[in-house]
Amino acid sequence: MDIYVGNLPYDVDEQTLNSMFSEHGKVDNVKIVMDRYTGQSKGFGFVSMDDWKEAQNAIKAIDGESLEGRPLKVNQAKPREDRPPRRDDFKKKRY
């Protein structure tokens, strides 16, 4: 199961998330989403856990927990909705 983790402090790394979720079961993958231009965290990420029951327990345990003063938002990740195609002229312009 893929798990969404939001409201992350910007300096939290993937190892920290792995440690938090590993307390509740086997973690397969952790990915913090980074801004491609600045390299800074966007404040959210994803954790993958194969065992559905362990993933549910992790969500219940960690959702709302405070990390560096920020309450985490944790839930089952939802598929990304289709986005309309970007306009070609927007890609060419650099503002």
C-alpha positions in Angstrom: 0.0 0.0 0.0 1.2 3.5 -0.8 0.9 6.0 2.0 0.8 9.8 1.7 2.6 11.7 4.4 1.9 15.5 4.3 2.9 18.6 6.3 6.4 17.4 6.6 9.1 19.8 8.0 11.3 20.8 5.0 14.4 19.4 6.6 13.1 15.9 7.3 14.9 13.2 5.3 13.8 9.8 3.9 15.7 8.0 6.6 13.7 9.7 9.3 10.4 8.7 7.6 11.7 5.2 7.2 12.4 4.9 10.9 9.0 6.2 11.9 7.1 3.8 9.7 9.5 0.8 10.4 8.2 0.8 14.0 4.9 -0.5 12.6 6.1 -3.0 10.0 8.3 -3.5 7.0 8.9 -0.5 4.8 9.6 -1.1 1.1 10.2 2.4 -0.1 10.3 6.0 1.0 10.2 9.0 -1.3 10.1 12.7 -0.3 9.0 14.9 -3.2 11.5 17.6 -4.0 11.2 20.7 -6.1 13.0 20.1 -9.3 14.4 23.7 -9.5 15.4 24.4 -5.9 16.0 20.9 -4.6 14.0 21.7 -1.5 11.4 19.4 -0.1 7.8 20.2 -1.0 6.7 19.1 2.4 5.1 15.8 1.5 6.2 12.3 0.5 5.1 8.7 0.1 5.9 5.5 2.0 5.2 2.0 0.6 4.4 -1.0 2.8 3.5 -4.4 1.3 1.5 -5.6 4.3 -2.0 -3.9 4.2 -2.6 -4.5 8.0 0.8 -3.0 9.0 0.2 -0.1 6.7 -3.2 0.6 8.2 -1.7 0.4 11.7 1.0 2.8 10.7 -1.5 5.3 9.3 -3.6 5.2 12.5 -0.6 5.6 14.7 1.3 8.3 12.9 -1.6 10.5 11.5 -1.7 13.7 13.6 1.6 13.0 15.4 3.8 16.0 15.7 7.2 16.0 13.9 9.3 19.1 14.7 6.2 20.9 15.8 4.1 20.1 12.7 1.2 17.7 12.9 1.6 15.0 10.1 -1.2 14.2 7.7 -1.1 10.5 6.9 -3.5 8.5 4.8 -3.7 6.0 2.0 -2.3 7.6 -1.2 -4.9 8.2 -3.9 -4.1 7.9 -7.6 -3.1 11.1 -9.3 -5.9 12.6 -11.3 -5.3 13.2 -15.0 -4.2 16.7 -15.7 -5.0 18.6 -18.8 -2.0 18.9 -21.1 0.3 21.9 -20.6 0.2 24.6 -23.3 3.2 24.5 -25.5 3.7 28.3 -25.4 3.9 28.2 -21.6 6.8 25.7 -21.7 8.8 27.9 -24.1 8.5 31.1 -22.0 10.6 31.5 -18.9 9.2 34.2 -16.6 
